[in-house]
Amino acid sequence: MSRLTIEKPWQRWLIRFGVFVAMAILTVPGLWVVLTAFRPNIEVLARPAVWIPQNPTLDNFARLFGLSSAQQGLPVLQYFTNSLVISITSTFVAVVIGMAGGYSFARFSFKGKATLFLAFMLSRTVPGVALSLPLFIIWARLGLIDTSFGMILVYMAVNIPFTIWLTDGFFRQIPVDLSEAAQIDGCTRWQAFWKVEFPLARSGLASAAIFAFLTSWNEYALASQLTRTTASKTMPVGLMDFTAQFTVDWTGMSAMAVLIIIPALVLTFVVQKHLIAGLTFGGVK
Amino acid sequence: MTTDVQTLSQPRTKDRVSFFASPRAIPYMLLLPAIVVILSVVLVPLLVSFWTSFTAYNLTKPATLFQFVGLRNYQRLLTNADFWWAFGRTFVFVTITLNLEMLLGLGLALLVNKITWGQRTLRTIMMFPMMFSPILVGFQFKYIFNDSIGLLNNALFDLHIISQPIPWLVDGTLANFSIIFAEIWMSTSVFAILLLAGLMALPKEPLEAARVDGCNPLQVFQHITLPFLMPFVYIAMTIRSLDVARAYDMVKIMTNGGPAGRTELLWTLMTRTGYQNSQMGMANAMGYVSIILSIVFTFYFYRKLVAARTFMGGAQ
């Protein structure tokens, strides 16, 4: 389109200016939080405002891990471990189960297919807060409240429908002929899947996995009700520890925010290309 | 789960054997684990919640789980002003944010599509808010909109635009503006990125043909670009309506429904009723209202998506 339209110079500058403003709005809030994570608390509260950090410090991170004697540390390391264990386990299981489902939708036609697909999507629609109420009642009776296992089960259910949607799209992009050719050459359907279709879908599956991981990693509504202590509290729930105190600890919260965002940032950069392709073409074609 | 499969496929009757051994069973077998998980972690709880919404269940009195009260919870909801305010506010909140996100996302996608140099970097920057946990978005804007130390008021002070701090999160109207702003910040990217992918997949020939035939840019946009983009709009709408409720996390940390209930959404009211006031029966009744609201939104856009897909000649 850009090659078709010939813009006047002032129009081109207007477009650039618009893009610049939009990008500034998208990035400045996050960068501001990152800057705050490296500031001493006095600077945050200073008036007039201090814009550029005068005394950059790592104290806030040290404080989180209990390395500083100034303030008792929060069990952030434990939250981090809980988050990792819960997110990785639920992602792995959700991708295995979701992949089987997605393959089924992509390769077979069967009775009730469209209804079943819609049912999966609608199960994902149920708001986490609304689902947390009955889960709280049931989990309490089963003794699953405040356990990693309970959270893993929940996140599996949250991630399976979307994994099915994404993998269905990825498998449909792989021509059926490839697997059929392998079967003519003597492979069973099972072997044909692992030798031909799985390797081709691997990058797509990786992005489905990362998407599931991020969903679990970032989830708050369910985790905030179904976890109680360091036994299973995740990072987003732990972030609220700072507001439970008398004053809001802005620098401490910012440091924790940085810890939450880093894995998400790295993973999204790795996967962005496949993710966009998966969402659009999985949906359209 | 594997044991389920085995017990089910135990030869019991003749036709059962032939069904489970036949190729017809394969797609169902592949879907079985997913179905089992969704049934046990989503559907069964939803049935429990449905039952609970007809009882006087109070968390502090476990026996009340079996105290059936019929439609009393729903009746009370319908006559409760707080509920209707929260319901109305949620509906308006979702409508405003989804529409603005769509328009701003479309605008951003069109702008970025015009830029040839550094487009990949711009796309990466656009992904930025998508990485943020909603709870982080809430924290970030709670900080930025803070009246005494927030970035926004600090900037306005230093530019001599204001002399008194603006109480962004303390005044009811401004607090609503703030949560809408935060929600739009969080989700406009979803639209921008998907619509940009659509623009990049746009075939060039019809555009050239229209131009040769003397269409002006507005006509080209209206009759060619926009119809082509519609499936992408519906995908984005479907994805967004799947998780409109994540606004809960954000509002929870930013205002927690305050000041004086002026930013109370259905979701925050629900948790307050259920966990803080222990009125689980009532909370589950509200939960059902919110579930139906979400399902209606998603179902509507999903149907549009399927129709658009068929129109584009795709499978399914």
Interface residues (C-beta under 8 A of the other chain):
Chain A: M1 S2 L4 T5 E7 I15 R16 G18 V19 A22 M23 I25 L26 T27 V28 P29 G30 W32 V33 T36 V44 L45 P48 A49 I97 G98 A100 G101 Y103 S104 F105 R107 F108 F110 K113 A114 L116 L118 A119 F120 M121 L122 S123 R124 T125 V126 P127 G128 V129 A130 L131 S132 L133 P134 L135 F136 I137 I138 L153 V154 M156 A157 I160 P161 F162 I164 R172 L214 W217 N218 E219 Y220 A221 S224 Q225 P236 L239 M240 T243 V248 W250 M253 S254 A257 I260 I261 A264 L265 T268 F269 Q272 I276 A277 L279 T280 G283 V284 K285
Chain B: R24 I26 P27 Y28 L30 L31 P33 A34 I35 V37 I38 S40 V41 V42 L43 V44 P45 L46 V48 S49 T52 Y57 L65 G107 L108 L111 V112 N113 K114 I115 T116 L122 R123 T124 I125 M126 M127 F128 P129 M130 M131 F132 S133 P134 I135 L136 F139 Q140 F141 K142 Y143 I144 I149 L151 N154 A155 F157 D158 W185 S189 I193 L194 A197 G198 L199 A201 L202 K204 L207 E208 R211 P217 T225 P231 F232 I235 T238 I239 S241 L242 V244 A245 R246 Y248 D249 K252 I253 W267 M270 T271 G274 Y275 M280 A283 N284 M286 G287 Y288 S290 I291 S294 I295 F297 T298 F299 Y302 L305 R309 M312 G314 A315 Q316
